[in-house]
Amino acid sequence: MIVKLEKEIKTVLELKVDNQIINYTKINNEDYISITDMIKSKDGEFFISDWLRNRNTIEFLGIWEELHNPKFNYGEFAIIKSKAGLNSYKISVKEWVNKTNAIGITSKAGRYGGTYAHKDIAFEFGMWISPKFKLLLIKEFERLKQEEQKQLGWSAKRELSKINYKIHTEAIKNNLIPKKLSNEQINFVYAEEADVLNMALFGITAKEWRKQNPNLNGNIRDYASIDELICLANLENLNSVFISDGLTQAKRLERLNKIAISEIKILSESNMKYLNNNDEKTKNIICN
């Protein structure tokens, strides 16, 4: 269920449709698109109120609110619906929201101000601009959502690698660090073992990476790909086992490097197969 809380409009992102920048944001984890930006793509002098006065528009909005908004004012909606389409009738977004308690459309003040509509409604609004615009908007929106999912996937894998790193350091603590070492000596062992993984996967130590990239924040792992993070998580687990089995550092590095090469190759081939399949699906959709 969608709940109206206009104060919860958060980060504003951008879509680009037919060379027009269109802002979109989230309200209570739902996607809302700026129809104020969208209308700039329509030829001539038109206003959102021109769209809102249309009877088909009002009927669509009423159905949407019925499905998502238990507090929708059906009494006021019936009055508006009876007047919709008349030459003398006009209603603003503010009046629509205030009279019906609607949540599908909302206004936002400030730098990224304007009228925002839930994506379902924004897509319908896109049809009012033109069928082509609607299709381009949906395509661009889906592309951006895929990018968001990729970023979420990267973050999840990065967190997984951090958890595995804790397991890794425990194995070092229990098997490699002699008693009565100073904190400085202990930290050196941890850093040295972290570089075993860095060398196995990236072919470079953390210190070397920082020297080559003085203008970047974070460390080498913050700039790893999703495939590299997946591999890194596995290497951390394997190195913990190898440490427990008493393998020397040189032997562990050699084995981990071979495993990293094999895993990255498999992941890369899997990604290429996935992309090729998607390209083929896209071609079929366009041809049909």
N, C-alpha and C positions, 0 to 999 in steps of 0.2 A: 504494500500500500504506500502511496506517495503522500507525504504530509507537507503542507505549505509552511516554510520557514525561510522567508526571503533573506534574513540576516545570515543564513548559512551558505550564501553564494560564495564560493571559494575561488581557487586559481582559475584564471581565464586563459584558455588555449586558443589556437587559431586553426581554422580550416581555410583552404584556398580553392575557390570554385570559380572557374571561368575568369581567372585573374582578379577575382574579388576576395579580399580578406574578410572572413566571417568568424567572429569570436564565438566560442562556446565554453560553457562552464558546467559545474556540477552543483546541484541543490539536493541535499540529503542523498547523495550518491546516485542521483539521476542526471542524465545528460540534458542540458538545455542549450539551445542554439539561438544566437541573436538574429531575430527576423528583421530587426532594424538594419543590420548589415546586409541581409539578404535582399531587401527591397531595393537596394542601390543598383542591383543588376537588372531591374525591370525598366524598360524604356518608358519615358514619359513621366509626368508628375502624378505619382500615386502615393497613398498613405495606408498604413496598416488598418485604419478605420474603414477604408474602402473595402478591404477584404472582410473585415469583421461584420459589416452590415449585410453581407450576402447570406441568404437563407441557408444555402448548403453548408456554408462555413459554420453557422450557428448550430445546425443540426449535428455536424461532425463534432464540434466542441462539446455539445451536450452529451453525446454518446461517450466521448472520451472521459469526461468528468464522472459520468455514471459508473464507469468501470474502475476509476481510480480514486474517487473523492467521496467518502461517505457523508461529508458535510456540505455537499453541493446544494444550493438553494433552488429547488425545482420550481417553486412558485414564481420567483423572479425570472427564471429561465423561460417559463411558459409565456410571460409577458413579452420578453425580448423576442422570442421566436415568432410571436404573432405579428410583430412589427417589422421583422427582418425582411429586407427586399423592397420595402416601400421607398419611393424616391425621397420622401421627406425625413426618413429615419436615418440616424447616424449614432454610433456608440463608440466610445473610446475604450482602450484596454483597461484603463483605470476604472471606468464605470462598470465594465464587464466583470472585473475581479471583485469590486466592492459590492455589487448587487447580487452576484451569484456565489460568492465565496470560492471562485474558481482557483485552481492550482496549476493548470496546464500552461498558463501564460502569466508572466510576472514582469515587472519593471525594475530596473536597477539604475541607481544614480552613480555618479562618480566617473572616473577615468574611462572605464569600460561600460558606461551606462547604455541604456536602451531597453528595448523590449525583448525578452528571452522567452522562447517557447520550448516545451518538452520536445524531444527529438521526433516523436510521433506526429506532433502538430506541426513542427518545423518542416518536416518532409511534405506534409499536405500543403503547407504554405508555399513550398518550392514549386508545386504543381501549378499554383496560381501565377507564378512568375513565368514558367514554361516547363513542359514535360522534360526537355533536355536538361534544364537547370536542376530539376528534382533528381534525375538519375545521376548527374555529376555530383550533386551534394551527397547522395547516399554512398556513392563510390568513394569519395574523399573521406567521408566519415568512417566508413569501414576500414579504409587504409590507416587512418590515424588510430583507430581502436586496436588494430593489429600491432602497430608500433608500441602502444601502451602495454599490450600483453607481452611483447618481447622484453620491454623494460622491467616489467614485473617478474618475468622469468629470470632475467639477469640478477635482480635483487635477491630473489629466492635462492638462486645458486650461490650468490656471494655470502648470504647468511649461512647456508649449508657448509660452505668451505670454512667459515669462522668456527662453527660448531665442531667440525672435524679437526680443526687446528687445536682445539682444546684437548681432544682425545690424543692428538699427536704429541702435544707438550707433556701430557701425563705419562705417555710411554717413554719419553726422553727422561723425565724426572725419575721414573722408577727403574730405568735400566742403564742410563748413560752418565748420570751425574753422581760422582762419588760424594761421600759425606764430607762435611765441613768445608765446602767451597764458599767463597765470598759471593755476594749477590752479583757482582760484576762478572765473575767467572761463570756463574750459572746463566746469566743473560747471554753471555757469549756462546754458550753451548746451544741455547735455544735458537739464537740468530743463525748460528752455523747450520743447524739442522733445518731451519726454514729455507736456507739457501740450497740445501740438498734438493728440496722440492723445486725451488726456483730454477736451478740448473737443469734438473731433469726435464722440466716442462718448457721453460722459456730460454734456456741456454745462457742465462745471465744471473748474476747475484743481485741482491737488493741494492747494494752499494753502487754497483756498476750502472744499474738502471737509473738511480737518482743522479749520478754524475752525467749520464747522457740526456737526462730530462730535467734540468734544473728549474724549469718554469712550470712543471706540473705538480699539483698537490696530490697527497696520498702516496700509495706505493704501487708497485708493478701489478699487484693483484686487482687493484681498483680499476685498471684499464684492460683487464682480461676479457676475452669474449665469453659467451655463454658456454661454448664447447670447451674452452680452456678451464673454466670454473668447474664444469662437470668432471673433467679429467683430474683437476687438482684435488677435488673432494675424494676421489677414488685413490689417488696417490697418497694422500694423507693417511687414509685407512691402511693401505698396504704397507707404508713405511712404519706405521705403529706395529704391525705384525712382524715385519722384518727386524725391527729393533728388538722386539721381545724374543725373536728366534736367535739373536746374537750375531746377525750378519754385520760385517764391517761396513763403515760408511762408504768406502769405495765400491764395495760389492752392491750395496743398496742403491747407490747412485746409478750404477750401470744397469741394474734391473729396472729401476723406476724409469729411466730414460727410454729403454726399449718399450716398456708398457705405454708410456706417454705417446711415443711415436705411433704405435699401433692404434691406440684409442682415438687420437685426434684424426687419424686417417679414416677410421670407421665412422666417426661423427661427421666429418666433412662429406664423405660419400653419402651418408644418410641425408644430410641437408640438401645436397645437390639433387638427390632423387626426389625429395619433398618439393623442391622448387620446380623441377621439371614437370612433376605431376600437376602442380598448381597452374603452371603455364599452359599445360595441355587443357586443363579444365576451363581456364579463361578463354582460350581459343575456341573451345566448343560452345561456350556461352555466347561469344560474339558472333560466331557463325550461325548459331540458331536464332 
